[in-house]
Amino acid sequence: MGKSALPYRVNPPWVLLIAGIIFVMAGIMSTRSLEPTRFTGIFGVQRHKPLPLETIKLPPGFTITVYADNVPNARSLALSDTGVLFVGTRNAGKIYAVIDQNRDYQADRIITIARGLKMPNGVAMKGGNLYVAEINRVSVFRDIEQHLEDLPESEIINDRFPDDRHHGWKFIRFGPDGRLYVPVGAPCNVCERDEKQYAVIMRMNADGSDLEPYAFGVRNTVGFDWHPGSGTLWFTDNGRDWLGNDLPPDELNSAPKQGMHFGFPYCHGGDIPDPEFGEKRACSEFIPPKMRLGPHVASLGMRFYNGDMFPEAYQKKIFIAEHGSWNRTDPIGYRITTVTVNGAAATDYSVFAEGWLQEGKAWGRPVDVLVMPDGSLLVSDDRAGAIYRIAYTK
């Protein structure tokens, strides 16, 4: 049969082969977008367009540089004993390992060790194991530093947390008592829900057992640390929305013992009754904040400074990452602030680094802070997809 007998609509075999490959790949990508998958990818650091760090204002003697600038949606930070920086995300659904191999304070490799997770904001290290908090569960990757390139399956240690996405992402850390602290935010702007399950800071053993509430009435904390002297827990808390531009303030709180109640949803900022729930309980029943922070600044990660690089005046100060307001007429936040702690009191709330907000528009949003072994301070930024290093030069 001659060529003229072939229907002219039939494509050559190579076209059909390519079409088949595209179809199969599309199916794979569609499946990955719907189901959590493990993924290990290693790539060298490729520098992006320089970030406008010249806009950042710092006290005299301090400098800010880029530690890594291709860490999309970088959120919570945890450092291993060997110097590997683990980074959680919220919207990206990924966990990264950021490695500075030659110790020049600039990342050389970034490893995406997991993706497709459910808002894995929280990361914490203990005994060589990486703990990851998603919305409704906490998992652990055993001996993570030995398996960065051949990661084993994670082990779920507790999946008894609520599945609400509203304020469901978590910041986690191990306390001086060896227990893992896991907050559960309010599943709303302001509402009454079971106070043993919502608006609470929980804690549990490293194996996930003995889960119990530690602090109540905490609307949404995404950062906490323990005083290096007293061992007391301090934490930031985001105030409710829609009470105007200037009310209520965010809070810096201290919980030296279990069972304390910090007011949500009945009272905000220590003395502001909630319009809907304030008649049910008086503000005098609750623990007031140690410091009223800026209104709607979205205070997130915080650390006590315990390094030896910064001047003596910064010793044991609290550094706070303020993510920035989202619904205030004049934006506020988008900065790093400090609070001085004297005994059980907090004083001197002031700006340490600012400039991510320019003419009402933010090119970056600080999320978490971490003190490095050399005393420098790392800052994550989920908008710029970067991690910065702040150092002091005498």
C-alpha positions, 0 to 999 in steps of 0.5 A, spaced: 500 500 500 502 506 498 503 512 502 497 516 499 493 510 503 495 513 510 490 518 513 493 525 513 491 526 520 496 520 523 502 523 527 509 520 526 511 515 531 516 520 534 510 525 536 506 520 539 512 518 543 513 525 546 505 526 547 505 520 551 511 522 555 508 529 557 501 525 559 505 521 563 509 526 567 503 531 567 499 525 571 505 524 576 506 532 577 498 532 578 499 526 583 504 529 587 500 536 588 495 532 591 499 527 596 504 528 601 511 525 598 518 524 600 523 528 596 530 529 597 534 534 592 541 537 593 543 543 589 548 548 590 546 555 592 545 559 586 545 567 588 539 570 586 538 578 584 541 581 590 537 583 596 536 590 598 540 589 604 542 597 604 535 599 606 536 595 613 538 600 619 542 597 625 545 600 631 552 602 630 557 596 629 552 591 626 552 588 619 547 584 616 549 579 610 545 574 606 546 567 609 542 563 604 537 567 599 534 561 595 530 558 601 523 559 599 518 560 605 523 560 610 520 560 617 522 556 623 530 555 624 533 549 628 541 548 628 544 541 629 550 539 633 554 539 627 552 546 624 546 544 619 541 549 619 534 546 619 528 550 616 521 549 616 516 552 612 508 554 612 505 554 605 511 551 601 510 544 605 517 543 605 523 542 610 530 544 608 537 543 610 542 549 609 549 547 610 555 552 610 561 547 609 567 551 609 564 555 615 564 562 611 558 564 614 554 563 607 550 557 605 554 552 600 548 547 599 541 546 601 537 540 601 530 539 600 529 533 605 521 533 605 515 536 601 508 535 600 507 536 608 501 540 611 504 546 614 511 544 617 512 550 620 515 547 626 522 544 627 526 542 633 533 538 634 534 533 640 539 527 640 541 528 633 533 527 631 529 532 627 522 533 630 517 536 625 510 539 627 505 539 621 498 542 623 495 535 626 501 531 628 509 531 630 514 526 626 521 525 627 527 523 622 532 519 626 539 520 626 538 526 621 545 528 620 547 521 618 542 521 612 541 528 609 542 524 602 538 518 603 533 520 608 529 514 612 521 515 613 519 519 618 516 516 624 509 519 627 510 520 634 503 524 636 497 525 631 492 527 636 492 535 635 486 538 632 486 539 624 484 546 624 488 550 619 486 557 622 492 558 626 494 551 626 501 551 624 506 550 630 513 552 633 516 547 637 522 547 641 525 542 647 525 545 654 530 545 659 525 539 662 527 535 656 520 535 653 517 538 647 513 544 647 507 544 642 502 550 641 495 549 638 492 556 636 485 558 636 482 556 630 479 563 629 480 570 630 476 570 637 472 564 639 470 560 645 473 553 644 475 547 649 481 551 652 485 544 653 485 543 646 485 550 643 489 557 645 494 552 649 501 551 649 502 543 650 508 539 652 510 532 651 515 527 652 520 526 646 517 519 644 510 523 644 507 520 650 504 524 656 501 530 652 498 535 657 497 542 657 502 547 660 499 554 659 492 556 657 489 563 654 494 563 648 491 565 642 497 564 637 504 563 639 509 562 634 515 563 638 518 562 645 524 561 649 527 559 656 531 564 660 538 562 660 538 564 668 532 562 671 529 557 666 522 560 665 518 560 659 517 566 655 513 567 649 510 571 644 502 572 642 499 575 637 493 579 639 486 579 635 484 582 629 478 587 628 479 592 634 482 598 630 489 599 628 491 600 635 488 595 639 490 590 642 497 589 642 501 583 641 504 580 647 510 578 650 508 573 656 512 569 661 510 562 664 514 560 670 509 554 672 504 550 669 497 552 669 497 559 668 491 563 664 493 569 659 486 571 658 484 569 651 478 570 648 476 574 654 481 579 655 487 582 651 493 585 653 492 585 660 486 590 661 482 590 654 475 586 655 473 582 649 467 586 646 463 579 645 466 575 651 469 580 656 463 580 660 464 572 662 470 573 665 474 579 668 481 581 666 483 581 673 483 573 673 488 572 668 496 573 667 497 580 664 503 580 659 510 582 661 510 587 655 505 590 651 508 589 644 506 593 637 499 592 635 498 587 629 506 587 628 505 579 628 511 578 633 513 571 631 520 567 633 524 570 639 530 568 643 534 570 649 541 572 646 546 568 650 552 569 645 559 572 646 559 576 640 554 582 641 556 587 646 555 586 654 548 590 653 545 585 649 546 579 654 540 576 655 536 581 651 530 578 647 530 578 640 523 578 637 522 577 629 516 581 627 513 579 621 508 585 620 501 587 620 496 584 614 490 589 615 492 595 619 491 602 615 499 604 616 503 597 616 507 596 622 512 591 624 517 588 619 523 588 623 527 585 629 525 588 636 529 587 643 526 587 650 530 587 656 529 582 662 530 584 669 529 578 673 521 577 672 520 584 669 521 586 662 523 593 660 525 597 654 522 594 648 525 597 642 527 597 635 533 593 633 533 592 625 528 595 620 528 597 613 524 591 610 518 595 610 519 601 605 514 606 603 508 602 606 511 596 602 514 590 604 520 586 601 521 582 606 518 579 613 522 576 618 519 570 621 524 567 626 531 568 629 537 564 632 543 565 635 549 561 632 555 558 636 559 564 634 554 569 637 551 572 630 544 572 629 540 568 624 534 571 621 529 567 617 524 571 612 519 567 608 517 573 603 524 574 600 526 566 601 532 568 605 536 567 611 540 573 614 546 573 618 547 579 623 554 580 626 557 585 630 564 588 629 568 592 634 
